[in-house]
């Protein structure tokens, strides 16, 4: 595996299918605790996923539907709401209600054993991403996985910033790295950064445009995506 230098995973929808019953549920619980009469349906949250980042997603929702009069400082509200939402999301993660998607742990373990570096590059905040890595990827693998999260960069996907940060911090050659994404937004970010990209469709992204992808599968296990096949994507 001398050609493959690193595998860079997105988090939500790739490591774990978190969006519908994880993040959406946590947002709704946060709104309820804050006394806001808002509940994002499965369909509405799917629409909002076109905007990367939880705070940005919430701002977009209120810009479309109108801001509650009780919210006088929008930036402060978004920061406080998102801290609460993250705490509620971590309760879901640590409860055992979710598990890593098929084939994810096997691929990470095989890569690390072969000396291929592994990182997670996500638009979510670092607490949520690190929590998923620690609790759902596992204590045996997590310490060897670098985490790069949305609050580490000024611009989120489809901007290349998060992938460029990982490439710079880990001194990686983009021609020797493969990204695993689940969305069109993430795919566009990876390709714009000059990276090969495998797409694993998730519960919300099955109908998106993945024409730019090097490989598209339903999940890593059923798609036969092992370390050799990832290496083959670079050929």
C-alpha positions, 0 to 999 in steps of 0.5 A: 500500500505504498501509493495510498498515504491517507484516508479522510472520512467525513463524519455524519452519514459516513462513519455513522448515519447520524442526521435523521435520528441523531442531529435532528432529534437533538435540535428538536430537543434543544428547541423544546428546552428553550421554549421554542415551538419548533420541530423539524420533520424528517423532510424539513431537516433533509431540506436544511442539510443543503446548508453545511453546519448546525448554526448555519442551518439554524440561521437559514431556517429562521431567515426563511421562516422568521425569527422569534421576537424573543431572540434579540441577539441572534449570534448569541442565541445560535452559540447557546442553542448549539452548545445545548444541542451538542450536549443533547446529541452527545447523550444520544451518541453515548446511549448506544442508540447508534452504531458505526456504519457497515465496513467503517471500523474494518476499513479504518483498522486495516488502513492503520495496520498497513501504515495508512493514516486516517483522519475525519474531516467534518463540518460538525463541531469538534466536540460532536465529531470527537465524541463519535470517533471515541464512542462509535469507532472505538477506544482501540482505533480512536487515538490513531484517528486525527479529527478536523472539525467545522469550528477549526475553519472559517468556511465550510463544505463545499469550500475546501477549507477543512480538507486543506487544513487536514492536508497541511497539518498532516503534510499529505500529498492530495494525489495519494489520499482518498476521501469518503463522503456521503453528500454532494456538498462533501463530494464537491469539497473533496474534488475541489481540493484535488482529492479522489472521493468514494461516496457511501450513500446515507439515509438523506443523500441517496438521490443526490448527484454523485457524477463527480465521484470515483466510486459510489456504493450504498455502504462500504461493506456491501460495496466491497470497499476494502483497503485494496479497493481504496488503493485502486481508486488512485490508479 
